[in-house]
Amino acid sequence: MSGIAENKSILRCEEIEVSYGAFKAVTNVTYEFKPGFLYGLIGPNGAGKTTLMNALSGRAQLSKGRVFLNDQEITGQSPHARTWAGLGRSFQITQIFAEMTVFENLRLAAQAHRFRLQPFWRPVGKFKEIANDAERVLSEIGLEGFGHVNAGSLSHGDQRALEIGLALLSEPKVLLLDEPLAGVGHDVAEKAVELIRKVSQGRTVLLIEHNMDVVMEISDEIIVMLAGEILASGEAETIKRDPRVRTAYLGEEE
Ligand SMILES: Nc1ncnc2c1ncn2[C@@H]1O[C@H](COP(=O)(O)OP(=O)(O)OP(=O)(O)O)[C@@H](O)[C@H]1O
């Protein structure tokens, strides 16, 4: 491997493959994710986007290939170990505790992170710092007024924001977002896009999103998948003009 290329990427996968029996959901994917970039991952249903994200986060087992975070090989590490190493993710399916308040949800995640960092903390400062972490993220995700509301009674859009907040509490360097706008109404989508922009400051984000306008507007680089492989990648304008993408994905003839 070239030393220069390795130093430039924060996350890298080499020739990865995920198989379900004889079916290859992801095949021969090699990619370097640069620090501070926002990547939009697109492709038709079943193209392998979520599987690729799962392969990076450790939720899908590789049948081939390797994954590196900051040049450290993480192939075979558990999702938890990867989270601790700086690879965070939020899910397509809601992960929040509906019966607990928004603040309690955040505080639990903050507590898990703090205890992992410093398991032998003195209890005196502990609760204050955990509460501060939770407050900071509450404001970062724009839910300041909702700390005491039960998470289950938040609007769908605010629940998605809370999920992003839970992921932020592990202080990820790389954040994987699987359809954070899914089911979010038009009226709040703009707010959600702003949140994604905000959380992408100073970190690398990989975003799966079906809304093409959003992806084209927000991404520094777009990765197009088709049938388990990367068909094309590049800036929005390049991708929009790519005849392979237009034919295979956007459904247009050249
Ligand atoms: N656990 C599994 N067992 C068997 N097949 C699976 C499994 N998970 C995914 N697949 C298959 O792998 C392929 C890729 O699925 P994946 O969910 O990664 O696609 P996607 O691009 O994220 O699609 P969508 O946009 O619909 O979410 C699909 O054909 C899917 O049916």
The ligand as an SDF file (V2000), in Angstrom:
LIG
                    3D

 31 33  0  0  0  0  0  0  0  0999 V2000
  -29.4890  -10.5210    6.7030 N   0  0  0  0  0  0  0  0  0  0  0  0
  -29.6730  -10.7090    5.3870 C   0  0  0  0  0  0  0  0  0  0  0  0
  -29.8860  -11.9360    4.8820 N   0  0  0  0  0  0  0  0  0  0  0  0
  -30.0550  -12.1370    3.5590 C   0  0  0  0  0  0  0  0  0  0  0  0
  -30.0530  -11.1650    2.6370 N   0  0  0  0  0  0  0  0  0  0  0  0
  -29.8680   -9.9130    3.0800 C   0  0  0  0  0  0  0  0  0  0  0  0
  -29.6600   -9.6170    4.4600 C   0  0  0  0  0  0  0  0  0  0  0  0
  -29.4820   -8.2670    4.5940 N   0  0  0  0  0  0  0  0  0  0  0  0
  -29.5740   -7.7670    3.3510 C   0  0  0  0  0  0  0  0  0  0  0  0
  -29.8040   -8.7360    2.4460 N   0  0  0  0  0  0  0  0  0  0  0  0
  -29.9510   -8.5660    1.0040 C   0  0  0  0  0  0  0  0  0  0  0  0
  -28.8050   -7.8780    0.5360 O   0  0  0  0  0  0  0  0  0  0  0  0
  -29.1720   -6.9430   -0.4690 C   0  0  0  0  0  0  0  0  0  0  0  0
  -28.6800   -5.5650   -0.0670 C   0  0  0  0  0  0  0  0  0  0  0  0
  -29.4760   -5.0850    1.0100 O   0  0  0  0  0  0  0  0  0  0  0  0
  -29.2430   -3.6730    1.6800 P   0  0  0  0  0  0  0  0  0  0  0  0
  -30.2430   -3.5230    2.7690 O   0  0  0  0  0  0  0  0  0  0  0  0
  -27.8260   -3.5030    2.0020 O   0  0  0  0  0  0  0  0  0  0  0  0
  -29.6060   -2.7040    0.4560 O   0  0  0  0  0  0  0  0  0  0  0  0
  -29.8400   -1.1280    0.4900 P   0  0  0  0  0  0  0  0  0  0  0  0
  -29.1010   -0.5900   -0.6700 O   0  0  0  0  0  0  0  0  0  0  0  0
  -29.5320   -0.5870    1.8230 O   0  0  0  0  0  0  0  0  0  0  0  0
  -31.4050   -1.0710    0.2040 O   0  0  0  0  0  0  0  0  0  0  0  0
  -32.5400   -0.0350    0.7290 P   0  0  0  0  0  0  0  0  0  0  0  0
  -32.2910    1.2360   -0.0100 O   0  0  0  0  0  0  0  0  0  0  0  0
  -33.7990   -0.7060    0.2900 O   0  0  0  0  0  0  0  0  0  0  0  0
  -32.4060    0.0840    2.2130 O   0  0  0  0  0  0  0  0  0  0  0  0
  -30.6690   -7.0430   -0.6430 C   0  0  0  0  0  0  0  0  0  0  0  0
  -30.9380   -7.8810   -1.7380 O   0  0  0  0  0  0  0  0  0  0  0  0
  -31.1290   -7.6740    0.6540 C   0  0  0  0  0  0  0  0  0  0  0  0
  -32.3010   -8.4340    0.4410 O   0  0  0  0  0  0  0  0  0  0  0  0
  1  2  1  0
  2  3  1  0
  2  7  2  0
  3  4  2  0
  4  5  1  0
  5  6  2  0
  6  7  1  0
  6 10  1  0
  7  8  1  0
  8  9  2  0
  9 10  1  0
 10 11  1  0
 11 12  1  0
 11 30  1  0
 12 13  1  0
 13 14  1  0
 13 28  1  0
 14 15  1  0
 15 16  1  0
 16 17  2  0
 16 18  1  0
 16 19  1  0
 19 20  1  0
 20 21  2  0
 20 22  1  0
 20 23  1  0
 23 24  1  0
 24 25  2  0
 24 26  1  0
 24 27  1  0
 28 29  1  0
 28 30  1  0
 30 31  1  0
M  END
$$$$
